[in-house]
Amino acid sequence: MSFALGVCFLAAFTPIEPGAPSPVFDLKLFRNRAFTVSSIVAVIGVPAFLGACFSMSMWGWARSSTRYPPRVGLLFLLLQGPAFVLIPIVSRLLDRVAASLVSASGSP
């Protein structure tokens, strides 16, 4: 029901928005292929990551015989830790190398 309602609102928003005097979101941005692809990846990737975090917390909590929260926290640190290290490196790398090469390498 809510998904169908969201689709209806999106269908109404799409033709009305370009003609607005002050649009909320410029739909012309989707003509840029890099923006479109990165938006699609974000829409798919963020729920997948959050689902992995939720599953990891439930798995860690269920597997912990003592229900010791720091153990579950350690699982999250292992899940997110590489990103804390790689994000500054990748952002500096993007200044020197084409973004298509960085994203094709699988870096975050």
DSSP file (Angstrom, degrees, kcal/mol; ACC not computed):
  #  RESIDUE AA STRUCTURE BP1 BP2  ACC     N-H-->O    O-->H-N    N-H-->O    O-->H-N    TCO  KAPPA ALPHA  PHI   PSI    X-CA   Y-CA   Z-CA
    1    1 A M     >        0   0    0      0, 0.0     4,-2.1     0, 0.0     5,-0.1   0.000 360.0 360.0 360.0 -50.7    0.0    0.0    0.0
    2    2 A S  H  >  +     0   0    0      1,-0.2     4,-2.4     2,-0.2     5,-0.1   0.868 360.0  53.1 -68.3 -34.3    2.7    2.5    1.0
    3    3 A F  H  > S+     0   0    0      2,-0.2     4,-2.3     1,-0.2    -1,-0.2   0.927 109.9  48.0 -63.7 -43.9    4.9    1.5   -2.0
    4    4 A A  H  > S+     0   0    0      1,-0.2     4,-2.1     2,-0.2    -2,-0.2   0.890 111.3  50.6 -63.8 -39.5    1.9    2.1   -4.4
    5    5 A L  H  X S+     0   0    0     -4,-2.1     4,-2.4     2,-0.2    -1,-0.2   0.898 109.4  51.1 -65.1 -40.4    1.2    5.5   -2.8
    6    6 A G  H  X S+     0   0    0     -4,-2.4     4,-2.4     2,-0.2    -2,-0.2   0.895 109.2  50.4 -62.8 -41.0    4.9    6.4   -3.2
    7    7 A V  H  X S+     0   0    0     -4,-2.3     4,-2.5     2,-0.2    -1,-0.2   0.895 109.9  51.1 -64.1 -40.0    4.8    5.5   -6.8
    8    8 A C  H  X S+     0   0    0     -4,-2.1     4,-1.8     2,-0.2    -2,-0.2   0.921 111.1  47.3 -63.3 -43.9    1.7    7.6   -7.3
    9    9 A F  H  X S+     0   0    0     -4,-2.4     4,-2.4     2,-0.2    -2,-0.2   0.895 112.3  49.8 -65.3 -38.9    3.4   10.6   -5.7
   10   10 A L  H  X S+     0   0    0     -4,-2.4     4,-2.4     2,-0.2    -2,-0.2   0.906 109.0  52.2 -65.2 -40.9    6.5   10.1   -7.8
   11   11 A A  H  < S+     0   0    0     -4,-2.5    -1,-0.2     1,-0.2    -2,-0.2   0.851 114.2  43.5 -63.8 -33.6    4.4    9.9  -10.9
   12   12 A A  H  X S+     0   0    0     -4,-1.8     4,-1.0    -5,-0.2    -2,-0.2   0.851 113.8  51.0 -77.6 -34.8    2.7   13.2  -10.0
   13   13 A F  H  X S+     0   0    0     -4,-2.4     4,-2.6     1,-0.2    -2,-0.2   0.884  99.8  64.1 -69.2 -40.8    5.9   14.9   -8.9
   14   14 A T  H  < S+     0   0    0     -4,-2.4    -1,-0.2     1,-0.2    -2,-0.1   0.891 108.5  35.3 -59.9 -47.8    7.9   14.1  -12.1
   15   15 A P  H  4 S+     0   0    0      0, 0.0     4,-0.4     0, 0.0    -1,-0.2   0.806 120.8  48.4 -78.1 -24.6    5.8   16.1  -14.6
   16   16 A I  H >< S+     0   0    0     -4,-1.0     3,-0.8     1,-0.1     4,-0.5   0.875  99.9  65.0 -80.3 -38.0    5.0   19.0  -12.2
   17   17 A E  G >< S+     0   0    0     -4,-2.6     3,-1.4     1,-0.2    -1,-0.1   0.857  94.1  55.4 -60.0 -44.1    8.5   19.6  -10.9
   18   18 A P  G 3  S+     0   0    0      0, 0.0    -1,-0.2     0, 0.0    -2,-0.1   0.823 108.9  49.7 -62.1 -28.1   10.3   20.8  -14.1
   19   19 A G  G <  S+     0   0    0     -3,-0.8    -2,-0.2    -4,-0.4    -3,-0.1   0.512  84.7 112.1 -88.1  -4.0    7.7   23.6  -14.6
   20   20 A A  S <  S-     0   0    0     -3,-1.4    -3,-0.0    -4,-0.5    -4,-0.0  -0.420  71.2-131.4 -69.9 143.7    7.8   24.9  -11.0
   21   21 A P  S    S+     0   0    0      0, 0.0    -1,-0.1     0, 0.0    -4,-0.0   0.856 104.5  21.3 -64.1 -34.0    9.3   28.4  -10.7
   22   22 A S  S    S-     0   0    0      3,-0.0    -3,-0.1    -5,-0.0    -2,-0.0  -0.737  90.6-153.5-133.7  85.2   11.6   27.2   -7.9
   23   23 A P        -     0   0    0      0, 0.0     3,-0.2     0, 0.0    -6,-0.0  -0.242  14.6-142.7 -65.9 146.3   12.0   23.4   -8.2
   24   24 A V  S    S+     0   0    0      1,-0.3     2,-0.4    -7,-0.0    -7,-0.0   0.871  92.6  15.3 -70.1 -39.1   12.8   21.4   -5.1
   25   25 A F  S    S-     0   0    0     -8,-0.0     2,-0.9     0, 0.0    -1,-0.3  -0.987  78.8-129.1-141.9 126.3   15.0   19.1   -7.1
   26   26 A D    >   -     0   0    0     -2,-0.4     3,-1.6    -3,-0.2     4,-0.2  -0.650  16.6-165.1 -78.7 107.1   16.4   19.8  -10.6
   27   27 A L  G >  S+     0   0    0     -2,-0.9     3,-1.4     1,-0.3    -1,-0.2   0.627  79.0  79.7 -70.1 -12.4   15.5   16.7  -12.6
   28   28 A K  G >  S+     0   0    0      1,-0.3     3,-1.8     2,-0.2     4,-0.3   0.696  74.9  77.5 -66.8 -17.1   18.0   17.8  -15.4
   29   29 A L  G X  S+     0   0    0     -3,-1.6     3,-1.6     1,-0.3    -1,-0.3   0.817  81.1  67.2 -60.1 -29.3   20.7   16.4  -13.1
   30   30 A F  G <  S+     0   0    0     -3,-1.4    -1,-0.3     1,-0.3    -2,-0.2   0.553  82.8  73.5 -73.0  -5.2   19.7   12.9  -14.3
   31   31 A R  G <  S+     0   0    0     -3,-1.8     2,-0.7    -4,-0.1    -1,-0.3   0.740  79.4  86.0 -73.7 -22.6   20.9   13.7  -17.8
   32   32 A N  S <> S-     0   0    0     -3,-1.6     4,-2.3    -4,-0.3     5,-0.2  -0.709  74.4-152.7 -79.8 116.2   24.4   13.4  -16.3
   33   33 A R  H  > S+     0   0    0     -2,-0.7     4,-2.7     1,-0.2     5,-0.2   0.874  92.2  53.2 -60.9 -40.2   25.2    9.7  -16.6
   34   34 A A  H  > S+     0   0    0      1,-0.2     4,-2.3     2,-0.2    -1,-0.2   0.903 110.5  47.5 -63.5 -40.7   27.6    9.7  -13.6
   35   35 A F  H  > S+     0   0    0     -6,-0.2     4,-2.2     2,-0.2    -2,-0.2   0.916 112.7  49.2 -65.4 -43.2   25.0   11.3  -11.4
   36   36 A T  H  X S+     0   0    0     -4,-2.3     4,-2.2    -7,-0.2    -2,-0.2   0.931 113.6  45.2 -62.7 -46.8   22.3    8.9  -12.5
   37   37 A V  H  X S+     0   0    0     -4,-2.7     4,-2.6     1,-0.2    -1,-0.2   0.918 113.6  49.0 -65.3 -43.4   24.5    5.8  -11.9
   38   38 A S  H  X S+     0   0    0     -4,-2.3     4,-2.2    -5,-0.2    -1,-0.2   0.864 110.7  51.7 -66.4 -33.4   25.8    7.0   -8.5
   39   39 A S  H  X S+     0   0    0     -4,-2.2     4,-2.5     2,-0.2    -1,-0.2   0.912 110.8  47.3 -66.4 -42.4   22.2    7.8   -7.4
   40   40 A I  H  X S+     0   0    0     -4,-2.2     4,-1.9     2,-0.2     5,-0.2   0.919 112.1  50.0 -64.6 -43.0   21.1    4.3   -8.4
   41   41 A V  H  X S+     0   0    0     -4,-2.6     4,-3.5     1,-0.2     5,-0.2   0.900 111.8  48.7 -62.3 -40.2   24.0    2.7   -6.6
   42   42 A A  H  X S+     0   0    0     -4,-2.2     4,-2.3     2,-0.2    -2,-0.2   0.908 109.0  52.3 -66.0 -41.6   23.2    4.8   -3.5
   43   43 A V  H  < S+     0   0    0     -4,-2.5    -1,-0.2     1,-0.2    -2,-0.2   0.854 120.6  34.1 -64.5 -33.8   19.6    3.8   -3.6
   44   44 A I  H  X S+     0   0    0     -4,-1.9     4,-1.4    -5,-0.2    -2,-0.2   0.872 119.8  49.4 -85.1 -40.9   20.6    0.1   -3.7
   45   45 A G  H  X S+     0   0    0     -4,-3.5     4,-2.6    -5,-0.2     5,-0.2   0.869 103.6  55.3 -71.9 -39.8   23.7    0.3   -1.6
   46   46 A V  H  X S+     0   0    0     -4,-2.3     4,-2.7    -5,-0.2     5,-0.2   0.946 110.8  43.7 -65.2 -49.0   22.5    2.2    1.5
   47   47 A P  H  > S+     0   0    0      0, 0.0     4,-2.5     0, 0.0    -1,-0.2   0.883 114.1  52.7 -62.8 -33.9   19.6   -0.2    2.3
   48   48 A A  H  X S+     0   0    0     -4,-1.4     4,-2.1     2,-0.2    -2,-0.2   0.921 111.4  45.7 -65.1 -42.0   21.8   -3.2    1.6
   49   49 A F  H  X S+     0   0    0     -4,-2.6     4,-2.4     2,-0.2    -1,-0.2   0.924 113.9  48.1 -66.3 -44.4   24.4   -1.8    4.1
   50   50 A L  H  X S+     0   0    0     -4,-2.7     4,-2.5     1,-0.2    -2,-0.2   0.881 111.1  51.5 -65.1 -37.0   21.8   -1.0    6.7
   51   51 A G  H  X S+     0   0    0     -4,-2.5     4,-2.8    -5,-0.2    -1,-0.2   0.891 109.3  50.5 -64.1 -39.2   20.3   -4.5    6.3
   52   52 A A  H  X S+     0   0    0     -4,-2.1     4,-2.6     2,-0.2    -2,-0.2   0.897 110.2  50.1 -64.6 -39.9   23.8   -5.9    6.7
   53   53 A C  H  X S+     0   0    0     -4,-2.4     4,-2.3     2,-0.2    -2,-0.2   0.926 112.6  46.3 -63.3 -44.5   24.3   -3.9    9.9
   54   54 A F  H  X S+     0   0    0     -4,-2.5     4,-2.4     2,-0.2     5,-0.2   0.938 114.5  46.9 -63.7 -46.4   20.9   -5.0   11.3
   55   55 A S  H  X S+     0   0    0     -4,-2.8     4,-2.8     1,-0.2     5,-0.2   0.901 111.8  51.4 -62.0 -40.4   21.6   -8.7   10.4
   56   56 A M  H  X S+     0   0    0     -4,-2.6     4,-2.8     2,-0.2    -1,-0.2   0.895 110.1  49.1 -64.7 -39.5   25.1   -8.5   11.9
   57   57 A S  H  X S+     0   0    0     -4,-2.3     4,-2.3     2,-0.2    -2,-0.2   0.913 114.1  45.0 -67.9 -40.5   23.7   -7.0   15.2
   58   58 A M  H  X S+     0   0    0     -4,-2.4     4,-2.4     2,-0.2    -2,-0.2   0.913 115.8  47.0 -68.1 -41.2   21.0   -9.7   15.4
   59   59 A W  H  X S+     0   0    0     -4,-2.8     4,-2.3    -5,-0.2    -2,-0.2   0.928 114.5  46.8 -65.1 -45.1   23.5  -12.5   14.6
   60   60 A G  H  X S+     0   0    0     -4,-2.8     4,-1.2    -5,-0.2    -2,-0.2   0.882 114.1  47.5 -64.9 -38.5   26.1  -11.1   17.0
   61   61 A W  H  < S+     0   0    0     -4,-2.3    -1,-0.2    -5,-0.2    -2,-0.2   0.906 114.5  46.0 -69.7 -41.0   23.6  -10.7   19.8
   62   62 A A  H  < S+     0   0    0     -4,-2.4    -2,-0.2     1,-0.2    -1,-0.2   0.858 113.9  48.3 -70.3 -34.8   22.1  -14.2   19.2
   63   63 A R  H  < S+     0   0    0     -4,-2.3     2,-0.6    -5,-0.2    -1,-0.2   0.730  90.0  93.2 -78.3 -21.6   25.6  -15.9   19.0
   64   64 A S     <  -     0   0    0     -4,-1.2     3,-0.5    -5,-0.2     8,-0.0  -0.619  60.4-162.9 -77.7 116.3   26.8  -14.2   22.1
   65   65 A S  S    S+     0   0    0     -2,-0.6    -1,-0.2     1,-0.2    -4,-0.0   0.803  91.9  40.6 -70.2 -27.7   26.2  -16.5   25.0
   66   66 A T  S    S-     0   0    0      2,-0.1    -1,-0.2    -3,-0.1    -2,-0.1   0.494 103.6-127.4 -97.1  -4.3   26.6  -13.8   27.6
   67   67 A R        +     0   0    0     -3,-0.5    -2,-0.1     1,-0.2    -6,-0.1   0.929  43.5 175.6  55.1  47.6   24.8  -11.1   25.6
   68   68 A Y    >>  -     0   0    0      1,-0.2     3,-1.6    -7,-0.1     4,-0.9  -0.764  24.1-153.2 -90.4 107.0   27.8   -8.9   26.0
   69   69 A P  H 3> S+     0   0    0      0, 0.0     4,-2.4     0, 0.0     3,-0.4   0.809  89.0  62.8 -55.5 -36.7   27.2   -5.6   24.0
   70   70 A P  H 3> S+     0   0    0      0, 0.0     4,-2.0     0, 0.0     5,-0.1   0.824  98.5  58.2 -60.7 -25.8   30.9   -4.8   23.4
   71   71 A R  H <> S+     0   0    0     -3,-1.6     4,-1.4     2,-0.2   -10,-0.1   0.918 107.7  45.0 -67.1 -41.4   31.2   -8.1   21.4
   72   72 A V  H  X S+     0   0    0     -4,-0.9     4,-1.7    -3,-0.4    -1,-0.2   0.889 110.5  55.7 -67.1 -38.2   28.5   -6.9   19.1
   73   73 A G  H  X S+     0   0    0     -4,-2.4     4,-2.1     1,-0.2    -2,-0.2   0.866 102.9  55.5 -60.4 -36.5   30.2   -3.5   18.9
   74   74 A L  H  X S+     0   0    0     -4,-2.0     4,-2.2     2,-0.2    -1,-0.2   0.878 103.8  54.3 -64.0 -37.6   33.4   -5.2   17.8
   75   75 A L  H  X S+     0   0    0     -4,-1.4     4,-1.7     1,-0.2    -1,-0.2   0.911 109.4  47.8 -61.9 -41.2   31.5   -6.8   14.9
   76   76 A F  H  X S+     0   0    0     -4,-1.7     4,-2.8     2,-0.2     5,-0.3   0.869 108.7  54.1 -67.5 -35.8   30.3   -3.3   13.8
   77   77 A L  H  X S+     0   0    0     -4,-2.1     4,-2.7     1,-0.2    -1,-0.2   0.900 109.3  48.0 -64.2 -39.6   33.9   -2.0   14.1
   78   78 A L  H  < S+     0   0    0     -4,-2.2    -1,-0.2     2,-0.2    -2,-0.2   0.834 114.6  47.4 -67.9 -32.0   35.1   -4.8   11.8
   79   79 A L  H  < S+     0   0    0     -4,-1.7    -2,-0.2    -5,-0.2     4,-0.2   0.901 127.1  24.5 -74.8 -41.6   32.3   -4.0    9.4
   80   80 A Q  H >X S+     0   0    0     -4,-2.8     4,-1.4     1,-0.1     3,-0.7   0.647 100.3  87.2-100.2 -18.7   32.8   -0.2    9.3
   81   81 A G  H 3X S+     0   0    0     -4,-2.7     4,-1.4    -5,-0.3     3,-0.3   0.876  85.0  53.9 -53.5 -47.3   36.4    0.1   10.3
   82   82 A P  H 3> S+     0   0    0      0, 0.0     4,-2.9     0, 0.0    -1,-0.3   0.861 105.3  55.7 -58.8 -33.3   37.9   -0.3    6.8
   83   83 A A  H <> S+     0   0    0     -3,-0.7     4,-2.5     1,-0.2    -2,-0.2   0.895 102.2  55.6 -66.0 -38.4   35.7    2.6    5.6
   84   84 A F  H  < S+     0   0    0     -4,-1.4    -1,-0.2    -3,-0.3    -3,-0.1   0.854 115.8  38.9 -61.0 -33.2   37.1    4.9    8.3
   85   85 A V  H  X S+     0   0    0     -4,-1.4     4,-0.8     2,-0.1    -2,-0.2   0.887 120.2  43.5 -82.2 -41.9   40.6    4.2    7.0
   86   86 A L  H  X S+     0   0    0     -4,-2.9     4,-3.1    -5,-0.2     5,-0.3   0.794  96.9  71.1 -80.6 -29.2   39.8    4.1    3.2
   87   87 A I  H  X S+     0   0    0     -4,-2.5     4,-2.3     1,-0.2     5,-0.2   0.923 101.6  44.1 -59.6 -47.5   37.5    7.2    2.8
   88   88 A P  H  > S+     0   0    0      0, 0.0     4,-1.6     0, 0.0    -1,-0.2   0.890 116.0  49.1 -63.8 -35.3   40.3    9.8    3.4
   89   89 A I  H  X S+     0   0    0     -4,-0.8     4,-2.1     2,-0.2    -2,-0.2   0.935 112.7  46.3 -67.0 -45.9   42.6    7.8    1.1
   90   90 A V  H  X S+     0   0    0     -4,-3.1     4,-2.2     1,-0.2    -1,-0.2   0.874 109.0  55.3 -66.6 -37.1   40.0    7.5   -1.7
   91   91 A S  H  X S+     0   0    0     -4,-2.3     4,-0.6    -5,-0.3    -1,-0.2   0.889 111.1  44.6 -65.1 -36.6   39.1   11.2   -1.4
   92   92 A R  H >X S+     0   0    0     -4,-1.6     3,-0.7     1,-0.2     4,-0.5   0.872 111.4  54.2 -70.6 -35.9   42.7   12.2   -2.0
   93   93 A L  H >X S+     0   0    0     -4,-2.1     4,-2.5     1,-0.2     3,-1.2   0.852  99.1  62.1 -65.5 -35.0   43.0    9.6   -4.8
   94   94 A L  H 3< S+     0   0    0     -4,-2.2    -1,-0.2     1,-0.3    -2,-0.2   0.755  96.9  59.4 -64.6 -23.6   40.0   11.1   -6.6
   95   95 A D  H << S+     0   0    0     -3,-0.7    -1,-0.3    -4,-0.6    -2,-0.2   0.756 117.6  30.3 -72.6 -23.4   41.9   14.4   -6.9
   96   96 A R  H << S+     0   0    0     -3,-1.2     2,-0.3    -4,-0.5    -2,-0.2   0.709 118.7  47.9-107.7 -26.6   44.6   12.7   -8.9
   97   97 A V  S  < S-     0   0    0     -4,-2.5    -1,-0.1     1,-0.0     5,-0.0  -0.846  92.2 -91.0-121.8 152.7   42.9    9.8  -10.7
   98   98 A A    >>  -     0   0    0     -2,-0.3     4,-1.6     1,-0.1     3,-0.8  -0.354  32.5-128.8 -61.4 138.4   39.7    9.6  -12.8
   99   99 A A  H 3> S+     0   0    0      1,-0.2     4,-2.8     2,-0.2     5,-0.3   0.825 106.6  61.8 -59.9 -32.9   36.6    8.8  -10.7
  100  100 A S  H 3> S+     0   0    0      1,-0.2     4,-1.7     2,-0.2    -1,-0.2   0.862 104.0  48.7 -64.0 -34.4   35.7    6.0  -13.1
  101  101 A L  H <> S+     0   0    0     -3,-0.8     4,-1.0     2,-0.2    -1,-0.2   0.889 112.5  47.9 -71.5 -38.1   39.0    4.2  -12.4
  102  102 A V  H  <>S+     0   0    0     -4,-1.6     5,-1.2     2,-0.2     4,-0.5   0.926 114.3  45.1 -67.8 -44.5   38.5    4.5   -8.6
  103  103 A S  H ><5S+     0   0    0     -4,-2.8     3,-0.9     1,-0.2    -1,-0.2   0.851 110.2  55.1 -70.1 -32.1   34.9    3.3   -8.7
  104  104 A A  H 3<5S+     0   0    0     -4,-1.7    -1,-0.2    -5,-0.3    -2,-0.2   0.756  99.8  61.9 -69.9 -23.0   35.8    0.4  -11.0
  105  105 A S  T 3<5S-     0   0    0     -4,-1.0    -1,-0.2    -3,-0.4    -2,-0.2   0.652 114.1-116.2 -77.8 -13.2   38.4   -0.7   -8.5
  106  106 A G  T < 5 +     0   0    0     -3,-0.9    -3,-0.2    -4,-0.5    -2,-0.1   0.565  60.4 152.1  91.8   9.3   35.7   -1.3   -5.9
  107  107 A S      <       0   0    0     -5,-1.2    -1,-0.3     1,-0.1    -2,-0.0  -0.407 360.0 360.0 -70.1 151.7   36.9    1.3   -3.4
  108  108 A P              0   0    0      0, 0.0    -1,-0.1     0, 0.0    -5,-0.1   0.510 360.0 360.0 -67.7 360.0   34.2    2.8   -1.1
